[in-house]
Amino acid sequence: MADRQHTIHLAHSPDADDAFMFWALAAGRIDTGDRRYVHELGDIESLNRRALAGELEVTAVSLHAYAYLADRYALLAHGASIGDRYGPRVVARAPRPADPHGTLGAEGVVVAVPGELTTAFLALKLYQPAVRHVVVPFDRIEDYVVAGHADAGLLIHEGQITFADRGLHLWVDLGEWWHGESGLPLPLGGNVVRRDLGDALMRDIACDLKASIEYGLAHRAEALAHATAYSRGLDVARTDRFVGMYVNAYTVDYGPTGRRAVAELLGRAHRAGLLSAPVDIRFVTAGT
């Protein structure tokens, strides 16, 4: 548990969208009362693994990883990264084949993926269960594919909008595919809070996170200037575009559609045999 002064260790990925939403909290722009946040940065797959060990009070995780964390963590209803008709992208050196689904399931075809607990990987397995993969750090996948070490790569974060600069071709946008399958946006990442903190403190943390997101959106230029330092070479216009993709109305609050999307994604994964058990999804909302 956090101590009496409520020192809370909070972790998120070093990416422009997370930097944007946590900026006000990190910069002391909102009143957090007696709650002091210690910020840590880590790539999403590392944070997924740390959450499995229960190391952090609050952390960003993949929604896929949450399936294995629900007994210890609750989902904060604020801070989600949800792609509405867009999401992780499968790209390759070769032009898009007539049947990407069949090609990705063909023997000998290997896809570089950013981690087996990422939601991108879960969506890829739902799209093509027979896909073969190799795990590569998310920020090295483009280089890995360009060098010919894998036939295709599964891109998350800013790679979704920069791949063409490397001469790579889009084969599948998994967010677009998911919308066609379900009629829903694709929930990719969220923030979780450890249940042993107790209901009152979990609600207060939810309030702080929601306030940080809303402050950033209300002071977009300042928040964007901060986020640009985490955009790994994107110019301001592309950083703005990327932040706009993943800091949106669903980020302020999942809302009914976002919550339904989480339930549908994890439910389909269970029915497909990709998750061994149904997931007990609990949301903690600011003020409730």
C-alpha positions as CSV (number, residue, x, y, z in Angstrom):
1,M,0.0,0.0,0.0
2,A,1.0,3.6,-0.4
3,D,2.2,5.3,2.8
4,R,0.2,7.8,4.9
5,Q,1.4,10.6,2.7
6,H,0.2,8.6,-0.3
7,T,3.4,8.5,-2.3
8,I,2.2,6.8,-5.5
9,H,4.5,5.3,-8.0
10,L,3.0,5.9,-11.5
11,A,4.5,4.5,-14.6
12,H,3.8,5.1,-18.3
13,S,5.5,4.7,-21.6
14,P,7.9,7.4,-23.0
15,D,5.6,8.2,-25.9
16,A,4.0,11.4,-27.0
17,D,0.5,10.5,-26.2
18,D,1.3,9.4,-22.6
19,A,3.5,12.4,-22.1
20,F,0.7,14.6,-23.2
21,M,-1.9,13.1,-20.8
22,F,0.4,13.0,-17.8
23,W,2.0,16.4,-18.4
24,A,-0.2,18.4,-16.0
25,L,0.2,15.8,-13.3
26,A,4.0,15.7,-13.6
27,A,4.3,19.5,-13.9
28,G,2.3,20.2,-10.8
29,R,-0.5,22.0,-12.7
30,I,-3.3,20.3,-10.8
31,D,-4.0,20.0,-7.1
32,T,-3.5,16.4,-5.9
33,G,-4.0,17.1,-2.2
34,D,-1.8,14.8,-0.1
35,R,-1.0,12.5,-3.0
36,R,2.5,12.7,-4.3
37,Y,3.2,11.0,-7.6
38,V,6.6,9.5,-8.5
39,H,6.7,9.1,-12.3
40,E,8.6,6.3,-14.0
41,L,9.0,5.6,-17.7
42,G,9.2,2.2,-19.4
43,D,8.2,0.6,-22.7
44,I,4.8,-0.9,-22.6
45,E,5.9,-4.5,-22.6
46,S,8.2,-3.9,-19.7
47,L,5.4,-2.2,-17.8
48,N,3.1,-5.1,-18.6
49,R,5.7,-7.5,-17.0
50,R,6.1,-5.2,-13.9
51,A,2.4,-5.1,-13.4
52,L,2.3,-8.9,-13.4
53,A,4.6,-8.7,-10.5
54,G,2.4,-6.1,-8.8
55,E,5.3,-3.6,-8.5
56,L,3.5,-0.4,-9.3
57,E,0.5,1.3,-7.7
58,V,-0.5,2.9,-11.0
59,T,0.7,2.0,-14.4
60,A,-0.1,2.1,-18.1
61,V,-0.6,-1.4,-19.5
62,S,-1.9,-3.1,-22.6
63,L,-5.5,-4.1,-22.5
64,H,-4.3,-7.6,-23.4
65,A,-2.1,-7.7,-20.3
66,Y,-5.0,-6.6,-18.2
67,A,-6.6,-10.0,-18.8
68,Y,-3.8,-11.4,-16.5
69,L,-3.9,-8.5,-14.0
70,A,-7.6,-8.1,-13.2
71,D,-7.4,-10.0,-9.8
72,R,-4.9,-7.4,-8.6
73,Y,-5.6,-4.2,-10.5
74,A,-8.7,-2.3,-11.6
75,L,-9.0,-0.2,-14.8
76,L,-9.0,3.5,-14.4
77,A,-11.8,4.9,-16.5
78,H,-9.5,7.6,-17.7
79,G,-6.3,7.6,-19.8
80,A,-7.2,5.0,-22.4
81,S,-5.5,4.8,-25.8
82,I,-8.3,3.8,-28.2
83,G,-8.1,3.7,-32.0
84,D,-11.4,4.6,-33.7
85,R,-11.0,2.8,-37.1
86,Y,-7.2,2.9,-36.9
87,G,-4.7,1.1,-34.8
88,P,-1.5,-1.1,-35.0
89,R,-0.4,-1.7,-38.5
90,V,1.2,-4.7,-40.2
91,V,3.8,-3.4,-42.8
92,A,6.3,-5.1,-45.0
93,R,8.9,-4.4,-47.7
94,A,6.8,-6.0,-50.3
95,P,3.6,-4.4,-51.6
96,R,0.3,-5.4,-50.1
97,P,-0.7,-8.9,-51.4
98,A,-4.2,-9.6,-52.7
99,D,-4.9,-11.7,-49.6
100,P,-2.9,-10.3,-46.6
101,H,-4.8,-12.7,-44.2
102,G,-3.7,-15.7,-46.2
103,T,-0.2,-14.5,-46.6
104,L,0.3,-13.8,-42.9
105,G,-0.8,-17.3,-42.2
106,A,1.4,-19.0,-44.8
107,E,4.2,-21.3,-43.6
108,G,7.5,-19.5,-43.4
109,V,6.2,-16.0,-43.1
110,V,7.3,-14.3,-39.9
111,V,6.0,-11.1,-38.3
112,A,8.1,-9.0,-35.9
113,V,5.9,-8.0,-33.0
114,P,6.5,-5.6,-30.0
115,G,5.6,-8.1,-27.3
116,E,3.3,-11.0,-26.6
117,L,1.3,-9.1,-24.0
118,T,0.6,-6.1,-26.2
119,T,-2.9,-5.6,-27.5
120,A,-1.5,-5.2,-30.9
121,F,-0.3,-8.9,-30.7
122,L,-3.7,-10.0,-29.4
123,A,-5.4,-8.2,-32.3
124,L,-3.0,-9.8,-34.8
125,K,-3.8,-13.3,-33.4
126,L,-7.5,-12.6,-33.7
127,Y,-7.0,-11.5,-37.3
128,Q,-4.8,-14.5,-38.2
129,P,-4.4,-17.2,-35.5
130,A,-1.8,-19.1,-37.6
131,V,0.6,-16.1,-37.7
132,R,4.2,-16.9,-36.8
133,H,6.1,-14.2,-34.9
134,V,9.3,-13.0,-33.4
135,V,9.5,-10.5,-30.5
136,V,11.5,-7.3,-31.3
137,P,11.6,-4.0,-29.3
138,F,8.8,-1.8,-30.7
139,D,11.2,1.0,-31.8
140,R,13.4,-1.5,-33.7
141,I,10.8,-3.2,-35.8
142,E,11.0,-1.0,-38.8
143,D,14.7,-1.5,-39.0
144,Y,14.3,-5.2,-38.5
145,V,11.9,-5.5,-41.4
146,V,13.9,-3.2,-43.7
147,A,17.0,-5.4,-43.0
148,G,15.1,-8.5,-44.1
149,H,15.1,-10.2,-40.7
150,A,11.3,-10.6,-40.8
151,D,8.8,-10.6,-43.6
152,A,6.5,-8.1,-41.9
153,G,6.3,-6.0,-38.8
154,L,3.6,-5.0,-36.4
155,L,3.9,-1.3,-35.6
156,I,2.7,0.6,-32.6
157,H,3.2,4.2,-31.4
158,E,4.6,6.6,-33.9
159,G,5.7,3.9,-36.3
160,Q,2.0,3.8,-37.4
161,I,2.5,7.1,-39.2
162,T,6.2,7.0,-40.2
163,F,6.5,3.5,-41.9
164,A,6.2,4.9,-45.5
165,D,9.3,7.0,-44.9
166,R,11.3,3.7,-44.8
167,G,9.7,2.4,-48.0
168,L,7.5,0.0,-46.2
169,H,4.0,-0.9,-47.4
170,L,0.8,-1.2,-45.4
171,W,-0.7,-4.7,-45.4
172,V,-3.3,-4.4,-42.6
173,D,-4.6,-1.7,-40.2
174,L,-5.8,-3.8,-37.3
175,G,-8.0,-1.0,-36.0
176,E,-9.8,-0.7,-39.3
177,W,-10.2,-4.5,-39.5
178,W,-11.5,-4.6,-35.9
179,H,-14.1,-2.0,-36.6
180,G,-15.3,-3.9,-39.6
181,E,-15.6,-7.1,-37.5
182,S,-17.2,-5.5,-34.4
183,G,-18.4,-2.0,-35.3
184,L,-16.3,-0.8,-32.3
185,P,-13.1,1.1,-31.7
186,L,-10.0,-0.9,-30.8
187,P,-9.0,-0.4,-27.1
188,L,-5.2,-0.7,-27.0
189,G,-3.8,0.6,-23.7
190,G,-5.2,1.8,-20.4
191,N,-4.1,2.7,-16.9
192,V,-4.6,0.4,-14.0
193,V,-4.6,1.0,-10.2
194,R,-3.8,-1.6,-7.6
195,R,-6.9,-2.7,-5.8
196,D,-5.2,-3.0,-2.4
197,L,-5.0,0.8,-2.2
198,G,-8.6,0.8,-1.3
199,D,-11.7,2.3,-2.9
200,A,-11.3,5.9,-1.7
201,L,-7.7,6.3,-2.8
202,M,-8.4,4.6,-6.1
203,R,-11.1,7.1,-6.8
204,D,-8.8,10.0,-5.9
205,I,-6.2,8.7,-8.3
206,A,-8.9,8.5,-11.0
207,C,-9.8,12.1,-10.3
208,D,-6.1,13.2,-10.6
209,L,-5.6,11.4,-13.9
210,K,-8.8,12.7,-15.4
211,A,-7.9,16.2,-14.3
212,S,-4.5,15.9,-15.9
213,I,-5.9,14.8,-19.2
214,E,-8.5,17.6,-19.2
215,Y,-5.9,20.2,-18.3
216,G,-3.7,19.0,-21.2
217,L,-6.5,19.2,-23.6
218,A,-7.4,22.7,-22.4
219,H,-3.8,23.8,-22.7
220,R,-3.0,21.9,-25.8
221,A,0.0,24.0,-27.0
222,E,1.9,23.6,-23.8
223,A,1.1,20.0,-23.4
224,L,2.1,19.3,-27.0
225,A,5.4,21.2,-26.6
226,H,6.1,18.8,-23.7
227,A,5.0,15.8,-25.7
228,T,7.2,16.6,-28.6
229,A,10.3,15.7,-26.5
230,Y,9.0,12.1,-26.5
231,S,8.0,11.8,-30.1
232,R,11.3,10.1,-31.3
233,G,12.0,12.4,-34.2
234,L,8.5,13.4,-35.3
235,D,8.0,17.0,-36.3
236,V,5.5,19.1,-34.5
237,A,2.7,18.5,-37.1
238,R,3.2,14.7,-36.9
239,T,3.4,14.8,-33.1
240,D,0.1,16.7,-33.1
241,R,-1.5,14.2,-35.4
242,F,-0.3,11.2,-33.3
243,V,-1.4,12.8,-30.0
244,G,-4.8,13.5,-31.7
245,M,-5.1,9.8,-32.6
246,Y,-4.7,8.5,-29.1
247,V,-5.7,11.4,-26.7
248,N,-9.4,11.9,-27.5
249,A,-12.8,11.7,-25.9
250,Y,-12.2,8.0,-25.0
251,T,-9.1,9.1,-23.1
252,V,-11.1,11.5,-20.9
253,D,-13.5,8.6,-20.2
254,Y,-14.0,5.3,-21.9
255,G,-17.7,5.9,-21.9
256,P,-20.2,3.2,-22.8
257,T,-18.7,2.5,-26.2
258,G,-15.2,2.3,-24.9
259,R,-16.2,0.0,-22.1
260,R,-18.2,-2.2,-24.5
261,A,-15.1,-2.4,-26.8
262,V,-12.9,-3.6,-23.9
263,A,-15.5,-6.3,-23.0
264,E,-15.9,-7.3,-26.7
265,L,-12.1,-7.6,-27.3
266,L,-11.4,-9.7,-24.2
267,G,-14.5,-11.7,-24.7
268,R,-13.6,-12.6,-28.3
269,A,-10.1,-13.4,-27.2
270,H,-11.4,-15.8,-24.6
271,R,-13.8,-17.5,-27.1
272,A,-11.0,-17.8,-29.6
273,G,-8.9,-19.7,-27.0
274,L,-6.3,-16.8,-26.7
275,L,-7.3,-16.2,-23.1
276,S,-7.8,-19.1,-20.8
277,A,-10.6,-17.5,-18.7
278,P,-13.1,-14.7,-18.9
279,V,-11.9,-11.4,-17.5
280,D,-13.5,-9.6,-14.5
281,I,-13.4,-6.0,-15.8
282,R,-13.7,-3.4,-13.1
283,F,-13.5,0.3,-13.9
284,V,-12.7,3.0,-11.3
285,T,-14.2,6.4,-12.3
286,A,-13.4,9.8,-10.9
287,G,-15.9,10.7,-8.2
288,T,-17.7,7.3,-8.0
